[in-house]
Amino acid sequence: MTHDYLIIGAGPAGLQLAAFLERDGADYVVLERGSGPGTFFTRFPRHRTLISINKVHTGYDDPELRLRMDWNSLLSDDPELLFTRYSPRYFPPADDMVRYLSDFATRTGARVEYDTAVEKVSRDGDGDGDGFTVTDHTGKTWRARRLVIATGVSLPNLPSVPGIELAERYDTFDPDPESFTGQRVLIIGRGNSAFETADSLMETASVIHVVGSGSLRLAWQSHYVGHLRAVNNNFLDSYQLKSQNALLDGRVLEIRRDADGGFSVPVAFERVDEVVKDIRYDRVIVATGFRFDTSVFDDSCVPDLIVDGRFPALTPVGESVNVPGLYFAGTITQGPDFKKSTTGFIHGFRYMVRALHRALRKRHHGEDWPAAELGDAVERAVDAVVTRVNRSSALWQQFAVLGDVLLVAPDGTMRYAEEVPVRHVPDAVRAGDFGEVAAHAVITLEYGADHDRVDPFDVTAGRKSQQDVQGLDGRYLHPVVRWYRGGEFVSEHHLTENLENEWDSEEVHRAPLRAFLTDHLNPAAPAAPVAPVAPVAP
């Protein structure tokens, strides 16, 4: 039997796609190595507390707005399948995620074959649609026309350091703080796993050093949630307030085992012209992230990789750039927007999976991307844009990555398509996926230029004022409308940022947007005059 779709992995991404396919009545199957869904969360994070926000009390009744503050729920029409019903904690226990994913799989009817480890993936031909053959650990083969990999990143991303094999690994070490009592500990890495580990050891270890190259990136400044989060940065307080902990800005050159069982580690410090200091430790832990495992693919379908070989190289909708019919979903799709978006996390990739599902339905089943008819009245377009930027959770979570598209036909009538990957829009318009399009606008939520280079708590930091675009380009998250005609960029409009993230003021938001759209929808007619609007505090 050859299935239309075979999904490998029953984590959040695999289950999200399975739920969409199940709703369609599609022919698919999911293969999962573990005995239940969400096996990753039975082990990670090692200290068992998620750093994904679970805000139960938002003050909103609108379920779409509530998803802006809910980073753990998958997309579903079932009101019972909200993670906020599983834990009241802002940073919830990882075990609650395991329980949630199990219920999600059951209630959506996801067709999952558990305890099925994939050992080999082969391509059946050279062209799209030729299909794939998957061999599991029992020797059983599974065939599918399209294959979706949703396994996450499972291999440690170990640095090339002599002696690195002597270090304990984040994915396997014993995290019990008592075993570190009175010891000097080095943690290699600059991410949340490294600092999560450091924070957990502060009460027991005598000395803790966290080492890594380059400047430390803080999530509250970069707006990338994978950078160091405040919940894990108590260690920085202890360092700067003269405790026995330190952040070492440098490179580990080697790890040597001493006769007494400890370790000598030479560190080249970047702050002092590469001065090298040999430092002694009792334990060394490496927490430098993970990478995608390609070992199951035979020579017929090994996907190209990017970001130093950590993630697959993908088209805008998640297809391998070199293996047609091979798709990816979940955290392994973060490569194209690495450290710039939320694609590596549930609250980002749940929307990318929905976009993948829509792209699959278009490409293989002839279903158009959902689009609402607006007619030819400018006010309808203004209403659509303002409504979406004030309500959409997808544009909010996947800022600058997902965009709505205002489509203008040659006769001036308009349609509105939601949540299209921004990089996919040019290809889709050129290919006629949205029908005949004379002009279009892409609507996104974005932070301003150089937003990650400004201290948001520094009241003396200058803010951008009027730009060579219509509207204001704020540092904080705000809507951006970019206009294209005949596929070529024309101009852009920024809606002024707002403290409550409500972009619906007639004077400040709607009138300038109306003038911008009128000018481009009727290029021969003069735009309606709009009084200049002064910048407002975010």
C-alpha positions as semicolon CSV with decimal commas, in nm:
position;residue;x (nm);y (nm);z (nm)
1;M;0,000;0,000;0,000
2;T;0,126;0,347;-0,089
3;H;0,003;0,631;0,131
4;D;-0,032;0,988;0,008
5;Y;0,160;1,110;0,313
6;L;0,393;0,949;0,561
7;I;0,499;1,155;0,862
8;I;0,800;1,054;1,070
9;G;0,771;1,179;1,427
10;A;0,472;1,223;1,661
11;G;0,595;1,531;1,839
12;P;0,404;1,862;1,826
13;A;0,474;1,925;1,454
14;G;0,391;1,573;1,341
15;L;0,068;1,573;1,541
16;Q;-0,025;1,919;1,414
17;L;0,003;1,807;1,051
18;A;-0,170;1,478;1,127
19;A;-0,464;1,668;1,278
20;F;-0,503;1,874;0,960
21;L;-0,478;1,564;0,739
22;E;-0,722;1,374;0,959
23;R;-0,972;1,657;0,927
24;D;-0,931;1,635;0,547
25;G;-0,991;1,262;0,546
26;A;-0,649;1,227;0,384
27;D;-0,453;0,906;0,337
28;Y;-0,160;0,929;0,580
29;V;0,022;0,751;0,860
30;V;0,261;0,871;1,133
31;L;0,557;0,661;1,248
32;E;0,688;0,727;1,599
33;R;0,994;0,572;1,761
34;G;0,861;0,617;2,115
35;S;0,576;0,444;2,291
36;G;0,368;0,764;2,296
37;P;0,356;1,113;2,149
38;G;0,597;1,387;2,252
39;T;0,882;1,159;2,358
40;F;1,123;1,456;2,345
41;F;0,946;1,618;2,638
42;T;0,989;1,311;2,857
43;R;1,361;1,405;2,871
44;F;1,389;1,772;2,783
45;P;1,444;2,023;2,916
46;R;1,662;1,829;3,159
47;H;1,552;2,038;3,458
48;R;1,186;1,979;3,364
49;T;1,054;2,335;3,337
50;L;0,947;2,476;3,001
51;I;1,038;2,833;2,910
52;S;0,749;2,866;2,666
53;I;0,487;3,108;2,799
54;N;0,159;2,966;2,928
55;K;-0,048;3,273;3,009
56;V;-0,388;3,159;3,132
57;H;-0,535;3,496;3,229
58;T;-0,505;3,734;2,934
59;G;-0,819;3,944;2,975
60;Y;-0,922;3,842;2,621
61;D;-1,229;3,639;2,530
62;D;-1,120;3,603;2,168
63;P;-0,943;3,264;2,132
64;E;-0,727;3,401;1,849
65;L;-0,594;3,682;2,069
66;R;-0,538;3,438;2,355
67;L;-0,304;3,236;2,130
68;R;-0,073;3,537;2,120
69;M;0,010;3,463;2,484
70;D;-0,017;3,084;2,462
71;W;0,306;2,936;2,332
72;N;0,223;2,569;2,385
73;S;-0,116;2,493;2,232
74;L;-0,144;2,335;1,890
75;L;-0,402;2,465;1,643
76;S;-0,742;2,304;1,676
77;D;-1,111;2,390;1,671
78;D;-1,157;2,182;1,988
79;P;-1,173;2,420;2,290
80;E;-1,061;2,137;2,515
81;L;-0,728;2,112;2,332
82;L;-0,573;2,423;2,479
83;F;-0,259;2,385;2,685
84;T;-0,385;2,654;2,923
85;R;-0,628;2,392;3,053
86;Y;-0,339;2,167;3,152
87;S;-0,135;2,396;3,374
88;P;-0,180;2,732;3,550
89;R;0,196;2,788;3,558
90;Y;0,347;3,065;3,347
91;F;0,646;2,836;3,288
92;P;0,484;2,493;3,311
93;P;0,632;2,150;3,390
94;A;0,746;1,950;3,088
95;D;0,536;1,654;3,202
96;D;0,223;1,860;3,137
97;M;0,330;1,891;2,773
98;V;0,358;1,511;2,749
99;R;0,006;1,476;2,887
100;Y;-0,128;1,744;2,654
101;L;0,024;1,589;2,341
102;S;-0,116;1,249;2,436
103;D;-0,466;1,394;2,464
104;F;-0,420;1,591;2,141
105;A;-0,330;1,273;1,953
106;T;-0,630;1,089;2,095
107;R;-0,892;1,360;2,046
108;T;-0,786;1,448;1,691
109;G;-0,773;1,081;1,589
110;A;-0,415;1,104;1,465
111;R;-0,317;0,773;1,305
112;V;0,015;0,696;1,471
113;E;0,215;0,374;1,472
114;Y;0,410;0,385;1,799
115;D;0,725;0,187;1,886
116;T;0,824;0,209;1,520
117;A;1,182;0,323;1,468
118;V;1,274;0,430;1,116
119;E;1,609;0,290;1,006
120;K;1,620;0,371;0,634
121;V;1,460;0,616;0,391
122;S;1,493;0,562;0,014
123;R;1,366;0,748;-0,290
124;D;1,174;0,541;-0,542
125;G;1,255;0,755;-0,847
126;D;1,401;1,084;-0,964
127;G;1,091;1,299;-0,999
128;D;0,826;1,455;-0,777
129;G;0,556;1,200;-0,703
130;D;0,780;0,896;-0,749
131;G;0,750;0,835;-0,376
132;F;0,959;0,702;-0,090
133;T;1,016;0,371;0,083
134;V;1,072;0,374;0,460
135;T;1,209;0,069;0,641
136;D;1,149;0,036;1,014
137;H;1,345;-0,156;1,281
138;T;1,150;-0,477;1,217
139;G;1,226;-0,473;0,845
140;K;0,873;-0,370;0,753
141;T;0,852;-0,122;0,464
142;W;0,616;0,171;0,434
143;R;0,558;0,353;0,104
144;A;0,431;0,706;0,046
145;R;0,409;0,958;-0,235
146;R;0,517;1,239;-0,003
147;L;0,733;1,214;0,307
148;V;0,728;1,463;0,595
149;I;1,009;1,460;0,851
150;A;0,902;1,594;1,191
151;T;1,166;1,434;1,412
152;G;1,323;1,746;1,559
153;V;1,696;1,781;1,607
154;S;1,830;1,478;1,789
155;L;2,210;1,486;1,755
156;P;2,425;1,694;1,994
157;N;2,594;1,982;1,812
158;L;2,936;1,924;1,968
159;P;3,216;2,176;1,910
160;S;3,541;2,063;1,747
161;V;3,754;2,073;2,061
162;P;4,022;1,815;2,141
163;G;3,901;1,611;2,438
164;I;3,535;1,709;2,399
165;E;3,446;1,343;2,443
166;L;3,561;1,374;2,806
167;A;3,285;1,625;2,882
168;E;2,942;1,526;3,007
169;R;2,667;1,603;2,757
170;Y;2,354;1,802;2,835
171;D;2,136;1,532;2,682
172;T;2,276;1,250;2,898
173;F;2,430;1,392;3,218
174;D;2,273;1,341;3,563
175;P;2,115;1,680;3,646
176;D;2,082;1,611;4,020
177;P;2,241;1,920;4,182
178;E;2,352;1,721;4,487
179;S;2,608;1,531;4,279
180;F;2,785;1,864;4,211
181;T;2,819;1,964;4,576
182;G;3,140;2,155;4,642
183;Q;3,270;2,108;4,287
184;R;3,415;2,346;4,029
185;V;3,204;2,319;3,713
186;L;3,258;2,441;3,358
187;I;2,958;2,461;3,125
188;I;3,037;2,502;2,755
189;G;2,759;2,687;2,573
190;R;2,573;3,017;2,569
191;G;2,212;2,907;2,519
192;N;1,923;2,847;2,754
193;S;2,025;2,487;2,821
194;A;2,365;2,603;2,947
195;F;2,221;2,872;3,174
196;E;1,934;2,650;3,286
197;T;2,200;2,405;3,404
198;A;2,409;2,677;3,568
199;D;2,110;2,816;3,758
200;S;2,023;2,471;3,890
201;L;2,374;2,421;4,031
202;M;2,421;2,755;4,208
203;E;2,315;2,621;4,549
204;T;2,550;2,322;4,543
205;A;2,854;2,381;4,320
206;S;3,138;2,586;4,464
207;V;3,235;2,756;4,135
208;I;3,049;2,768;3,803
209;H;3,192;2,908;3,481
210;V;2,989;2,937;3,160
211;V;3,206;2,978;2,850
212;G;3,132;3,074;2,492
213;S;3,259;3,285;2,208
214;G;3,118;3,622;2,109
215;S;2,881;3,857;2,286
216;L;2,599;3,709;2,492
217;R;2,259;3,769;2,326
218;L;1,964;3,841;2,554
219;A;1,613;3,759;2,433
220;W;1,457;4,075;2,575
221;Q;1,687;4,278;2,351
222;S;1,709;4,065;2,036
223;H;1,341;3,956;2,042
224;Y;1,457;3,605;1,952
225;V;1,316;3,369;2,214
226;G;1,601;3,122;2,168
227;H;1,854;3,370;2,305
228;L;1,908;3,381;2,681
229;R;1,573;3,422;2,855
230;A;1,529;3,617;3,176
231;V;1,397;3,308;3,353
232;N;1,742;3,151;3,312
233;N;1,963;3,451;3,379
234;N;1,995;3,449;3,759
235;F;2,347;3,332;3,689
236;L;2,430;3,674;3,541
237;D;2,328;3,840;3,867
238;S;2,554;3,611;4,066
239;Y;2,843;3,687;3,830
240;Q;2,808;4,065;3,832
241;L;2,737;4,081;4,206
242;K;3,069;3,920;4,294
243;S;2,969;3,562;4,364
244;Q;3,185;3,262;4,272
245;N;3,039;3,237;3,925
246;A;3,165;3,383;3,599
247;L;3,082;3,421;3,234
248;L;3,394;3,355;3,027
249;D;3,401;3,526;2,687
250;G;3,632;3,298;2,497
251;R;3,704;2,965;2,333
252;V;3,786;2,634;2,495
253;L;4,105;2,511;2,327
254;E;4,127;2,166;2,481
255;I;3,996;1,944;2,761
256;R;4,260;1,736;2,943
257;R;4,199;1,484;3,221
258;D;4,430;1,526;3,522
259;A;4,577;1,247;3,732
260;D;4,335;1,327;4,017
261;G;4,034;1,276;3,789
262;G;3,969;1,647;3,737
263;F;4,019;1,848;3,419
264;S;4,251;2,118;3,293
265;V;4,089;2,343;3,037
266;P;4,284;2,617;2,853
267;V;4,054;2,906;2,760
268;A;4,147;3,176;2,508
269;F;3,985;3,498;2,633
270;E;3,849;3,726;2,362
271;R;3,841;4,036;2,578
272;V;4,217;4,041;2,640
273;D;4,379;3,974;2,304
274;E;4,346;3,597;2,316
275;V;4,530;3,556;2,646
276;V;4,511;3,186;2,733
277;K;4,451;3,073;3,088
278;D;4,459;2,712;3,207
279;I;4,171;2,654;3,452
280;R;4,103;2,347;3,663
281;Y;3,755;2,194;3,700
282;D;3,601;1,889;3,862
283;R;3,326;1,855;3,598
284;V;3,280;1,979;3,241
285;I;2,936;1,985;3,076
286;V;2,880;2,064;2,709
287;A;2,545;2,228;2,625
288;T;2,588;2,360;2,272
289;G;2,257;2,267;2,111
290;F;2,150;2,001;1,865
291;R;2,152;1,924;1,493
292;F;1,942;1,727;1,245
293;D;2,029;1,358;1,200
294;T;2,047;1,254;0,833
295;S;2,178;0,901;0,895
296;V;1,852;0,728;0,794
297;F;1,859;0,868;0,439
298;D;2,030;0,660;0,175
299;D;2,221;0,813;-0,116
300;S;1,904;0,855;-0,320
301;C;1,755;1,125;-0,095
302;V;2,003;1,286;0,143
303;P;1,875;1,642;0,193
304;D;2,107;1,939;0,160
305;L;2,188;2,112;0,488
306;I;2,252;2,472;0,598
307;V;2,372;2,655;0,913
308;D;2,693;2,452;0,943
309;G;2,505;2,133;0,861
310;R;2,255;2,168;1,146
311;F;1,927;2,204;0,954
312;P;1,783;2,103;0,615
313;A;1,785;2,354;0,330
314;L;1,421;2,429;0,249
315;T;1,193;2,603;0,007
316;P;0,963;2,868;0,159
317;V;0,692;2,608;0,226
318;G;0,919;2,349;0,386
319;E;1,018;2,121;0,097
320;S;1,377;2,002;0,058
321;V;1,558;2,212;-0,201
322;N;1,718;1,905;-0,358
323;V;1,475;1,617;-0,292
324;P;1,129;1,682;-0,442
325;G;0,845;1,540;-0,234
326;L;1,051;1,543;0,086
327;Y;0,902;1,791;0,334
328;F;0,992;1,899;0,685
329;A;0,788;2,025;0,979
330;G;0,867;2,158;1,324
331;T;1,185;2,281;1,485
332;I;1,404;2,143;1,204
333;T;1,254;2,404;0,969
334;Q;1,418;2,697;1,147
335;G;1,729;2,699;0,927
336;P;1,625;2,966;0,671
337;D;1,531;3,207;0,953
338;F;1,782;3,082;1,211
339;K;1,787;3,302;1,522
340;K;1,553;3,552;1,357
341;S;1,209;3,398;1,408
342;T;1,003;3,165;1,625
343;T;1,003;2,883;1,367
344;G;1,207;2,660;1,598
345;F;0,938;2,668;1,867
346;I;0,579;2,545;1,898
347;H;0,429;2,894;1,896
348;G;0,600;2,956;1,562
349;F;0,601;2,628;1,377
350;R;0,236;2,548;1,447
351;Y;0,154;2,819;1,190
352;M;0,426;2,703;0,950
353;V;0,272;2,354;0,960
354;R;-0,063;2,507;0,869
355;A;0,105;2,689;0,580
356;L;0,268;2,361;0,470
357;H;-0,070;2,188;0,483
358;R;-0,225;2,459;0,265
359;A;0,064;2,437;0,019
360;L;0,024;2,058;-0,002
361;R;-0,349;2,089;-0,064
362;K;-0,282;2,342;-0,340
363;R;-0,001;2,151;-0,508
364;H;-0,130;1,796;-0,485
365;H;-0,508;1,830;-0,451
366;G;-0,592;2,145;-0,647
367;E;-0,732;2,341;-0,350
368;D;-0,675;2,714;-0,363
369;W;-0,511;2,894;-0,073
370;P;-0,802;3,036;0,134
371;A;-0,879;3,394;0,030
372;A;-1,170;3,624;0,112
373;E;-1,336;3,834;-0,158
374;L;-1,324;4,208;-0,078
375;G;-1,468;4,371;-0,390
376;D;-1,316;4,698;-0,509
377;A;-1,382;4,937;-0,218
378;V;-1,069;5,072;-0,049
379;E;-1,245;5,075;0,287
380;R;-1,293;4,699;0,269
381;A;-0,915;4,660;0,233
382;V;-0,853;4,900;0,523
383;D;-1,094;4,703;0,741
384;A;-0,931;4,371;0,648
385;V;-0,579;4,490;0,726
386;V;-0,671;4,663;1,053
387;T;-0,877;4,366;1,171
388;R;-0,602;4,117;1,101
389;V;-0,308;4,307;1,250
390;N;-0,512;4,362;1,566
391;R;-0,626;4,002;1,599
392;S;-0,401;3,750;1,419
393;S;-0,186;3,528;1,638
394;A;0,009;3,396;1,337
395;L;0,137;3,739;1,227
396;W;0,210;3,820;1,592
397;Q;0,412;3,506;1,660
398;Q;0,581;3,473;1,320
399;F;0,676;3,837;1,275
400;A;0,831;3,912;0,933
401;V;0,804;3,542;0,839
402;L;0,431;3,501;0,776
403;G;0,227;3,769;0,603
404;D;-0,124;3,830;0,481
405;V;-0,155;3,918;0,112
406;L;-0,392;4,172;-0,039
407;L;-0,438;4,059;-0,399
408;V;-0,554;4,303;-0,667
409;A;-0,689;4,163;-0,993
410;P;-0,651;4,351;-1,325
411;D;-1,013;4,473;-1,291
412;G;-0,939;4,628;-0,952
413;T;-1,126;4,374;-0,740
414;M;-0,945;4,252;-0,431
415;R;-0,903;3,930;-0,236
416;Y;-0,731;3,872;0,099
417;A;-0,518;3,562;0,169
418;E;-0,396;3,489;0,521
419;E;-0,071;3,357;0,667
420;V;0,141;3,303;0,358
421;P;0,517;3,254;0,414
422;V;0,666;3,587;0,304
423;R;0,939;3,416;0,102
424;H;0,671;3,214;-0,079
425;V;0,466;3,511;-0,198
426;P;0,675;3,603;-0,508
427;D;0,680;3,243;-0,632
428;A;0,309;3,195;-0,566
429;V;0,212;3,517;-0,745
430;R;0,442;3,441;-1,039
431;A;0,305;3,087;-1,069
432;G;-0,053;3,207;-1,066
433;D;-0,139;3,026;-0,742
434;F;-0,362;3,319;-0,646
435;G;-0,509;3,364;-0,991
436;E;-0,438;3,669;-1,209
437;V;-0,275;3,938;-0,996
438;A;-0,187;4,288;-1,119
439;A;-0,064;4,415;-0,783
440;H;-0,042;4,293;-0,429
441;A;0,048;4,402;-0,078
442;V;0,216;4,193;0,190
443;I;0,106;4,273;0,545
444;T;0,334;4,171;0,833
445;L;0,409;4,256;1,193
446;E;0,775;4,348;1,240
447;Y;1,021;4,510;1,473
448;G;1,196;4,820;1,343
449;A;1,536;4,823;1,178
450;D;1,826;4,761;1,419
451;H;1,579;4,688;1,698
452;D;1,821;4,437;1,849
453;R;2,098;4,695;1,881
454;V;1,906;4,924;2,113
455;D;1,857;4,882;2,488
456;P;1,476;4,901;2,519
457;F;1,511;5,014;2,882
458;D;1,739;5,306;2,797
459;V;1,514;5,612;2,791
460;T;1,784;5,814;2,615
461;A;1,794;5,582;2,314
462;G;1,673;5,763;2,003
463;R;1,375;5,638;1,812
464;K;1,342;5,651;1,436
465;S;1,130;5,936;1,315
466;Q;0,980;6,000;0,972
467;Q;1,137;5,777;0,707
468;D;1,143;5,777;0,330
469;V;0,829;5,567;0,353
470;Q;0,474;5,657;0,435
471;G;0,425;5,618;0,807
472;L;0,658;5,569;1,099
473;D;0,914;5,294;1,144
474;G;0,916;5,221;1,518
475;R;1,162;5,003;1,702
476;Y;0,890;4,794;1,861
477;L;0,652;4,548;1,695
478;H;0,418;4,719;1,450
479;P;0,236;4,650;1,120
480;V;0,411;4,699;0,787
481;V;0,237;4,705;0,447
482;R;0,457;4,658;0,139
483;W;0,314;4,725;-0,207
484;Y;0,415;4,543;-0,526
485;R;0,299;4,597;-0,883
486;G;0,375;4,344;-1,154
487;G;0,584;4,159;-0,895
488;E;0,812;4,458;-0,837
489;F;0,842;4,637;-0,503
490;V;0,694;4,989;-0,507
491;S;0,682;5,127;-0,152
492;E;0,598;5,047;0,208
493;H;0,388;5,189;0,489
494;H;0,446;5,147;0,864
495;L;0,158;5,178;1,109
496;T;0,268;5,363;1,421
497;E;0,352;5,141;1,715
498;N;0,119;5,135;2,014
499;L;0,154;5,049;2,383
500;E;-0,144;4,810;2,381
501;N;-0,066;4,676;2,032
502;E;-0,396;4,818;1,911
503;W;-0,357;4,971;1,566
504;D;-0,710;5,095;1,509
505;S;-0,709;5,470;1,573
506;E;-0,881;5,657;1,291
507;E;-0,636;5,946;1,302
508;V;-0,314;5,760;1,380
509;H;-0,361;5,430;1,195
510;R;-0,660;5,404;0,964
511;A;-0,638;5,740;0,785
512;P;-0,269;5,704;0,686
513;L;-0,330;5,343;0,577
514;R;-0,634;5,448;0,375
515;A;-0,430;5,716;0,197
516;F;-0,151;5,468;0,121
517;L;-0,388;5,209;-0,023
518;T;-0,586;5,468;-0,219
519;D;-0,268;5,602;-0,373
520;H;-0,162;5,257;-0,495
521;L;-0,503;5,117;-0,586
522;N;-0,572;5,428;-0,795
523;P;-0,225;5,542;-0,903
524;A;-0,368;5,801;-1,143
525;A;-0,572;5,971;-0,872
526;P;-0,418;6,198;-0,605
527;A;-0,407;6,050;-0,260
528;A;-0,641;6,192;0,002
529;P;-0,458;6,441;0,223
530;V;-0,360;6,310;0,563
531;A;-0,254;6,531;0,850
532;P;0,095;6,447;0,977
533;V;0,093;6,233;1,288
534;A;0,352;6,280;1,560
535;P;0,529;5,974;1,697
536;V;0,361;5,819;1,999
537;A;0,528;5,639;2,284
538;P;0,520;5,260;2,250
